[in-house]
């Protein structure tokens, strides 16, 4: 059958010698895989499911180059499942049906499981995502979706309820250095046959330039190695200067004054934090003209809006998110102006890190105290049994009181009275602070019977 031929071809996973280095160096086993210890560590849920050959449908959520596709292929190999991969950008319901038919035939004829890997699953519309539901629920396919976007907003709720979302983190510099060193030494799939040596600081330089993206790092290493390969065999040593000269776009345009990628994003952040729109716009221009991924910048601006502006100007987050959406809609080069608008707005906004520091305190407390029980009076009590156990007993409904204010504790007993969010006098936070102080005074007065 035609669908079967397509199915078998998709599952072979062979890599041509002429394929890019990043493709040739894809790990094929868990033993070769670097990074993501929170997912693949001993006794982790995913590790146990692999060892017991009981894979569940899941969605990998992580930044570009974090190993989503590679990990999906490894799961298929480790569990002896058949692997089919296609991109949501190029495929539709027709292709989904063809894969489902082939998976059904394969299960009947060979009693073999099918892993269907869908890259950029967030690009599928509701109808396309709906097409997976009955087959995921029946177990005909084990669906592994990959996305760089928040699944809560981009994946339909019924599909989310039938899968587990697993967060993949960017590779650390140490991870990428290890990946690069393997590629340089590997004689079968890597660059080992070229007999290239490297100064110790070169791998770290390439790793930092990649900003957590293993694919970018390997592409840059391949570019450097292709030039080094033209030298006599005994002279093939990559120095830091050689690597910078080889990576013209990332090192010369992006680094004309000796600054590296991580220094430039730091310069942008500090210009924004110091309320300098001129400096911020300059560093934005430097990064964009050098070929930096605009969506990487957009993500950093969104983070800045919450971390350094926060509720001093709640509109800052909306502006940053809108800039990202506008760029995705318009693209280059016109979309750059939306990022510039966001940068200028963030630089001129009042600054407060109260939200950032407050949430950091929350995480620190949770790590120290663990998962404390919810106080009985604010628990939900939908059943008679729960009510009999005093769930919801003594709860004060705010709207039954003047100004909708009640003197009622919402933290666990062990944390009673703790303060996490402490707004400053900056921008709108001054209004929030005044409001919170007023609430505290009124609650105290109500408590004292005044």
C-alpha positions as CSV (number, residue, x, y, z in Angstrom):
1,X,0.0,0.0,0.0
2,X,1.1,3.5,-0.7
3,X,0.6,4.6,2.9
4,X,2.6,1.7,4.1
5,X,5.5,2.6,1.9
6,X,5.4,6.2,3.2
7,X,5.2,4.8,6.8
8,X,8.2,2.6,6.5
9,X,10.3,5.3,4.9
10,X,9.5,7.7,7.7
11,X,10.6,5.2,10.3
12,X,14.0,4.3,8.9
13,X,15.9,7.2,10.6
14,X,19.0,6.8,8.4
15,X,21.4,9.7,8.1
16,X,23.3,10.4,4.9
17,X,27.0,11.2,5.1
18,X,26.3,14.5,3.4
19,X,23.7,15.6,6.0
20,X,24.5,18.5,8.2
21,X,26.6,17.8,11.3
22,X,23.7,18.5,13.6
23,X,21.7,15.8,11.9
24,X,24.6,13.3,11.8
25,X,25.3,13.7,15.4
26,X,21.8,13.1,16.7
27,X,22.0,10.7,19.6
28,X,20.3,7.3,18.9
29,X,20.2,6.0,22.5
30,X,19.5,7.4,25.9
31,X,23.2,6.6,26.8
32,X,24.3,9.1,24.1
33,X,21.8,11.8,25.0
34,X,23.1,14.8,26.9
35,X,21.1,17.1,29.2
36,X,17.5,17.1,30.5
37,X,18.3,15.2,33.8
38,X,15.0,16.3,35.3
39,X,13.2,14.2,32.7
40,X,15.6,11.3,32.2
41,X,17.2,10.9,35.7
42,X,17.0,7.7,37.6
43,X,13.5,6.7,38.7
44,X,11.9,9.6,36.8
45,X,8.5,9.1,35.3
46,X,9.8,9.2,31.7
47,X,12.8,6.9,32.4
48,X,10.5,4.3,34.0
49,X,8.0,4.4,31.2
50,X,10.9,3.7,28.7
51,X,12.4,0.9,30.8
52,X,8.9,-0.7,31.2
53,X,8.0,-0.1,27.5
54,X,4.9,1.8,28.6
55,X,5.2,5.1,26.9
56,X,2.4,7.6,27.2
57,X,1.4,10.4,24.8
58,X,3.2,13.6,25.6
59,X,4.0,17.1,24.5
60,X,7.6,18.3,24.6
61,X,7.6,22.0,25.3
62,X,11.0,23.8,25.0
63,X,13.1,26.3,23.1
64,X,14.6,25.6,19.6
65,X,17.5,23.2,19.6
66,X,16.7,21.7,23.0
67,X,16.5,18.1,21.7
68,X,12.8,17.6,21.3
69,X,13.0,15.7,18.0
70,X,16.0,13.8,19.0
71,X,14.4,12.6,22.3
72,X,11.3,11.5,20.5
73,X,13.3,9.3,18.1
74,X,15.3,7.8,21.0
75,X,12.0,6.9,22.7
76,X,10.9,5.0,19.6
77,X,14.2,3.2,19.4
78,X,14.4,2.3,23.1
79,X,10.9,1.0,23.1
80,X,11.1,-0.8,19.8
81,X,8.3,1.2,18.4
82,X,7.8,2.4,14.8
83,X,8.5,6.1,14.4
84,X,6.7,8.4,12.1
85,X,7.6,12.1,12.0
86,X,6.0,15.0,10.1
87,X,5.8,18.7,10.5
88,X,2.5,20.6,11.3
89,X,3.7,23.2,8.8
90,X,3.6,20.8,5.9
91,X,0.9,18.4,6.8
92,X,-2.8,18.3,7.3
93,X,-5.8,16.1,8.1
94,X,-5.2,14.0,4.9
95,X,-1.7,13.1,6.0
96,X,-2.9,12.4,9.5
97,X,-5.4,9.9,8.2
98,X,-2.8,8.2,6.0
99,X,-0.5,7.7,9.0
100,X,-3.4,6.4,11.2
101,X,-4.4,3.9,8.5
102,X,-0.7,2.7,8.3
103,X,-0.5,2.5,12.1
104,X,-3.6,0.4,12.2
105,X,-2.3,-2.0,9.6
106,X,1.1,-2.2,11.3
107,X,-0.5,-3.1,14.6
108,X,-2.6,-5.8,13.0
109,X,0.2,-7.3,10.9
110,X,3.3,-6.9,13.0
111,X,1.8,-6.2,16.5
112,X,4.1,-3.2,16.6
113,X,3.4,0.1,18.3
114,X,3.5,3.4,16.6
115,X,5.0,6.7,17.8
116,X,3.7,9.7,15.9
117,X,5.9,12.7,16.3
118,X,4.4,16.0,15.3
119,X,6.8,18.9,15.1
120,X,5.4,22.4,15.8
121,X,2.1,20.9,16.9
122,X,0.9,24.4,17.9
123,X,0.6,25.2,14.2
124,X,-2.2,22.7,13.8
125,X,-5.7,24.2,14.0
126,X,-8.5,22.8,16.2
127,X,-9.9,20.5,13.6
128,X,-6.4,19.0,12.9
129,X,-5.7,18.5,16.6
130,X,-9.2,17.0,17.0
131,X,-8.2,14.3,14.4
132,X,-5.7,12.8,16.9
133,X,-8.1,12.5,19.8
134,X,-9.8,9.1,19.2
135,X,-6.5,7.4,18.2
136,X,-4.6,8.7,21.2
137,X,-7.5,7.6,23.5
138,X,-7.7,4.1,21.9
139,X,-3.9,3.7,22.1
140,X,-3.5,3.2,18.4
141,X,-0.8,5.8,18.4
142,X,1.5,7.3,21.0
143,X,1.5,10.9,20.2
144,X,4.6,13.0,20.9
145,X,4.1,16.7,20.0
146,X,6.8,19.3,20.0
147,X,6.3,23.0,20.5
148,X,8.2,26.1,21.4
149,X,4.9,27.8,22.5
150,X,3.0,27.4,25.7
151,X,0.7,24.3,25.2
152,X,-1.9,25.8,27.6
153,X,-2.7,28.4,24.9
154,X,-1.8,26.5,21.7
155,X,-3.0,22.9,22.2
156,X,-6.7,22.2,22.6
157,X,-7.9,21.2,26.1
158,X,-9.1,17.6,25.1
159,X,-5.7,16.8,23.7
160,X,-3.9,18.3,26.7
161,X,-6.0,16.1,29.0
162,X,-4.9,13.0,27.1
163,X,-1.2,13.9,27.2
164,X,1.5,14.9,29.6
165,X,3.4,18.2,29.0
166,X,7.1,17.7,29.6
167,X,9.3,20.8,29.7
168,X,12.7,20.7,28.0
169,X,15.2,23.2,29.1
170,X,17.9,24.9,27.0
171,X,21.2,23.1,27.1
172,X,23.7,24.5,29.5
173,X,27.1,25.6,28.3
174,X,28.6,22.5,29.8
175,X,26.1,20.3,27.9
176,X,26.9,22.0,24.6
177,X,30.7,21.9,25.1
178,X,30.3,18.1,25.7
179,X,28.2,17.8,22.5
180,X,30.8,19.8,20.5
181,X,33.7,17.7,21.8
182,X,31.9,14.5,20.8
183,X,31.3,15.9,17.3
184,X,34.9,16.9,16.9
185,X,36.2,13.4,17.9
186,X,33.5,11.2,16.3
187,X,35.1,9.5,13.3
188,X,31.9,7.8,12.0
189,X,29.3,10.6,12.1
190,X,31.3,13.7,13.2
191,X,34.5,15.4,12.3
192,X,37.0,12.9,13.6
193,X,38.4,11.9,10.3
194,X,39.5,15.5,9.7
195,X,42.0,15.3,12.6
196,X,41.1,18.8,13.8
197,X,42.3,20.0,17.2
198,X,40.8,22.8,19.2
199,X,42.1,25.2,21.8
200,X,40.2,24.8,25.1
201,X,38.4,28.2,24.9
202,X,37.0,27.6,21.4
203,X,34.3,25.1,22.5
204,X,33.2,27.5,25.3
205,X,33.0,30.4,22.8
206,X,30.9,28.4,20.3
207,X,28.7,27.2,23.2
208,X,28.0,30.7,24.5
209,X,27.3,31.9,21.0
210,X,24.6,29.2,20.6
211,X,22.7,30.5,23.7
212,X,21.5,27.0,24.7
213,X,20.7,25.8,21.1
214,X,22.6,22.6,20.3
215,X,21.7,22.7,16.6
216,X,23.2,26.2,16.3
217,X,26.3,25.2,18.1
218,X,26.9,22.2,15.8
219,X,26.2,24.3,12.7
220,X,28.8,26.8,13.9
221,X,31.3,24.1,14.6
222,X,30.8,22.7,11.2
223,X,31.4,26.1,9.6
224,X,34.6,26.5,11.5
225,X,35.8,23.0,10.7
226,X,35.1,23.3,7.0
227,X,37.7,26.1,6.9
228,X,40.2,24.3,9.1
229,X,40.0,21.2,6.9
230,X,41.6,23.2,4.1
231,X,44.8,23.6,6.1
232,X,47.6,21.0,6.1
233,X,46.8,18.1,8.4
234,X,49.4,19.0,11.0
235,X,48.2,22.6,11.2
236,X,44.5,22.0,11.8
237,X,44.2,23.6,15.2
238,X,41.2,25.9,15.8
239,X,42.1,28.9,17.9
240,X,39.7,31.4,19.3
241,X,40.7,34.0,16.7
242,X,40.3,31.4,13.9
243,X,36.8,30.6,15.2
244,X,35.8,34.2,15.4
245,X,37.1,34.9,11.9
246,X,35.3,31.8,10.5
247,X,31.9,32.7,12.0
248,X,31.6,35.9,10.1
249,X,27.9,36.6,10.8
250,X,28.0,35.7,14.5
251,X,31.5,36.9,15.3
252,X,32.4,39.8,13.0
253,X,29.0,41.5,12.4
254,X,27.7,40.5,15.8
255,X,31.0,41.1,17.6
256,X,32.9,44.0,16.0
257,X,34.2,45.4,19.2
258,X,35.1,42.1,20.9
259,X,31.6,41.7,22.5
260,X,30.0,38.3,22.4
261,X,26.3,37.3,22.1
262,X,25.7,37.0,25.8
263,X,27.3,40.4,26.3
264,X,25.0,42.1,23.8
265,X,21.8,40.7,25.3
266,X,23.2,41.9,28.7
267,X,23.7,45.3,27.2
268,X,20.1,45.4,26.0
269,X,18.8,44.3,29.3
270,X,20.8,46.8,31.3
271,X,19.9,49.7,29.0
272,X,16.2,48.8,29.5
273,X,16.6,48.4,33.3
274,X,18.4,51.8,33.5
275,X,15.6,53.5,31.5
276,X,17.8,54.4,28.5
277,X,15.8,54.0,25.3
278,X,18.6,55.2,23.1
279,X,21.0,52.6,24.4
280,X,18.3,49.9,24.3
281,X,17.4,50.7,20.7
282,X,21.0,50.7,19.6
283,X,21.7,47.2,21.1
284,X,18.4,46.0,19.6
285,X,19.6,47.2,16.2
286,X,23.0,45.6,16.6
287,X,21.4,42.2,17.4
288,X,18.9,42.3,14.5
289,X,21.3,43.5,11.9
290,X,23.7,40.7,12.9
291,X,21.0,38.1,12.2
292,X,19.8,37.3,15.7
293,X,16.5,35.4,15.9
294,X,14.0,38.2,16.5
295,X,11.7,35.8,18.4
296,X,14.6,35.2,20.8
297,X,14.7,38.9,21.5
298,X,10.9,39.1,21.8
299,X,11.0,36.3,24.4
300,X,13.6,38.2,26.4
301,X,11.5,41.4,26.3
302,X,8.5,39.6,27.6
303,X,10.6,38.3,30.5
304,X,11.9,41.8,31.2
305,X,8.4,43.2,31.2
306,X,7.5,41.0,34.2
307,X,10.9,40.9,35.9
308,X,12.0,44.5,35.8
309,X,8.8,46.5,35.2
310,X,6.1,44.3,36.7
311,X,3.1,46.0,38.2
312,X,4.8,49.4,38.1
313,X,3.3,49.5,34.6
314,X,1.1,46.4,34.0
315,X,0.7,47.5,30.3
316,X,4.3,46.7,29.7
317,X,3.7,43.0,29.5
318,X,0.8,43.5,27.1
319,X,3.0,45.7,24.9
320,X,5.8,43.1,24.9
321,X,3.5,40.2,24.0
322,X,1.8,42.3,21.3
323,X,5.2,43.0,19.8
324,X,6.0,39.3,19.6
325,X,2.6,38.6,18.0
326,X,3.0,41.5,15.6
327,X,6.4,40.3,14.5
328,X,5.1,36.7,13.9
329,X,2.2,38.2,11.8
330,X,4.3,40.7,9.7
331,X,7.8,39.1,9.7
332,X,11.0,40.7,8.5
333,X,11.9,43.5,7.9
334,X,8.7,45.4,8.8
335,X,8.2,43.4,12.1
336,X,11.4,44.8,13.5
337,X,9.6,48.1,14.2
338,X,7.2,46.3,16.6
339,X,10.2,45.1,18.6
340,X,11.6,48.6,18.6
341,X,8.3,50.0,19.9
342,X,8.4,47.4,22.7
343,X,12.0,48.2,23.6
344,X,11.3,52.0,23.7
345,X,8.2,51.4,25.9
346,X,10.0,49.1,28.3
347,X,12.9,51.5,28.6
348,X,10.6,54.4,29.4
349,X,8.3,52.5,31.8
350,X,8.7,52.8,35.6
351,X,10.7,49.9,37.1
352,X,10.0,47.5,39.9
353,X,11.3,44.1,40.6
354,X,8.8,43.5,43.5
355,X,7.0,40.8,41.5
356,X,10.3,39.0,40.7
357,X,11.6,39.1,44.2
358,X,8.2,38.2,45.7
359,X,7.8,35.1,43.5
360,X,11.4,34.1,44.2
361,X,10.6,34.2,47.9
362,X,7.6,32.0,47.3
363,X,9.7,29.3,45.5
364,X,12.3,29.4,48.2
365,X,9.7,28.9,50.9
366,X,8.1,26.0,49.0
367,X,11.5,24.3,48.6
368,X,12.1,24.6,52.3
369,X,8.6,23.7,53.7
370,X,7.4,21.3,51.0
371,X,3.7,21.0,50.0
372,X,1.8,22.3,53.1
373,X,-1.9,21.4,53.3
374,X,-4.5,23.9,52.2
375,X,-6.3,25.4,55.3
376,X,-9.7,23.7,55.8
377,X,-11.7,26.9,55.6
378,X,-10.6,27.8,52.0
379,X,-10.9,24.2,50.7
380,X,-13.6,23.4,48.2
381,X,-16.5,21.3,49.6
382,X,-18.7,19.9,46.8
383,X,-19.7,16.7,48.6
384,X,-21.3,15.9,52.0
385,X,-18.3,13.9,53.0
386,X,-16.0,16.9,52.5
387,X,-18.4,19.1,54.4
388,X,-18.4,16.5,57.2
389,X,-14.7,16.8,57.3
390,X,-15.0,20.6,57.8
391,X,-13.9,21.5,54.3
392,X,-14.9,25.1,53.8
393,X,-16.0,25.5,57.4
394,X,-15.7,29.1,58.6
395,X,-15.1,30.5,55.2
396,X,-16.1,34.2,54.9
397,X,-17.6,35.2,51.6
398,X,-16.0,38.6,50.8
399,X,-19.0,40.1,49.1
400,X,-21.0,39.7,52.3
401,X,-18.8,42.3,54.0
402,X,-18.3,46.0,53.7
403,X,-15.8,46.9,50.9
404,X,-15.6,43.1,50.1
405,X,-12.9,42.9,52.8
406,X,-12.5,40.1,55.3
407,X,-9.9,39.4,57.9
408,X,-9.1,35.8,56.8
409,X,-5.9,33.9,56.5
410,X,-5.1,32.2,53.1
411,X,-1.7,30.8,53.8
412,X,-1.0,27.5,55.6
413,X,-0.7,27.7,59.3
414,X,3.1,27.4,59.2
415,X,3.3,30.5,57.0
416,X,0.7,32.6,58.7
417,X,1.4,36.3,58.3
418,X,4.2,35.9,55.7
419,X,4.5,38.7,53.1
420,X,5.8,37.9,49.7
421,X,4.7,40.7,47.4
422,X,5.8,44.1,48.6
423,X,5.0,46.8,46.0
424,X,7.3,49.8,45.7
425,X,6.6,53.5,45.1
426,X,7.2,53.2,41.4
427,X,4.5,53.9,38.8
428,X,1.3,52.1,39.3
429,X,2.7,50.1,42.1
430,X,2.4,53.2,44.3
431,X,-1.3,52.9,43.8
432,X,-1.2,49.2,44.6
433,X,0.8,49.8,47.7
434,X,-1.6,52.5,48.9
435,X,-4.6,50.2,48.2
436,X,-3.0,47.3,50.2
437,X,-2.2,49.6,53.1
438,X,-5.7,50.8,53.1
439,X,-7.0,47.3,53.1
440,X,-4.8,46.3,56.0
441,X,-6.1,49.3,58.1
442,X,-9.7,48.5,57.3
443,X,-9.3,44.8,58.1
444,X,-7.6,45.7,61.4
445,X,-10.5,48.1,62.2
446,X,-13.1,45.4,61.4
447,X,-11.2,42.9,63.6
448,X,-11.3,45.3,66.5
449,X,-15.0,45.9,66.0
450,X,-14.7,49.5,64.8
